[in-house]
């Protein structure tokens, strides 16, 4: 699945200084396969801060990987992470 940034897998990474880090939307996709309290808290903390392209990518990835996931509705409504945690 294309992420919309150059480089395919390389586009999945960002840099914080010299340290490579995974993009938050990709981490949230992996966390979506479980319903642990920590994963819900991470979604609540991160989702509101996602840029529109990252939010759209996560919503699209969830549509493919987990079509019934409740985070999809929150991402579509623009209420992702509100009133959670």
N, C-alpha and C positions, 0 to 999 in steps of 0.2 A: 504494500500500500504506500503510495507516495505521501510524503509528509509536507510537501509544499516548499521545502527549503532545498537548496542545492546539496547534492552529495549523498542522497539515500540514507544509508546508515550513519554516515558522518553528520548528516543533518539532524540526527536524533540526539546529538550531543551539543552541549553549549560549553562555554568556558567561564569559569569564575576565576579571574586572574589566570594563573598557569594551570589550574586544576580543571580537568574535564568533568562535567557533570551531565547526567541524563536530563532531558527536558521533562518538566513536571507532568505534562500531559501523557507522556509515555509511561512514567512511573505510575500514574493514576490508572492507566489501562491495565497494567499488571495487577494493581491492587483491587481492581474491580471484580476479579474472579473469586474473591472471598468476601465475606461480610463481617469481618472482624471489626471491633470497635476502633482500633487504631487506624484501619483503612478508611472508615467513615470519617474519623476526625481529620485525617490527612486531606480527604476530599473537601471537607468543610473549610479547612484552612487554605487550601491551594486553589480551588476552583474559582472563587470570586476574583482572584488576581490573574487568572489566565488571560492572555491576549486573545482577541477574537479569532485569529487563525488557529491558535492552539485549542481553544474551546471547540471550534468547528472540527478540527482533526479528531479530538477525543470523542465528540458526538458521533462522527462518522465511523471511527474504529469500533465504538461500542455497538453501533447499528449492525456491524458485520459480526463481531465476536460475541456479543451478548445482547441481542435485540430486546430482551425483556428487562434489562437492567434499569433500576429506578433512577440512576444518575442521568440517563438519557433525557428523561422528562425535565429534570432540573436544568440541564444544559440548554435544552430547547426553549424553556420558559425564561431563561436568564436569571433564575433564582438559585443557581448552583452554589451549594454550601451555606445558604442562608438558613437560619433557625436550626442549625445542626451542631453536633459535637456536644 
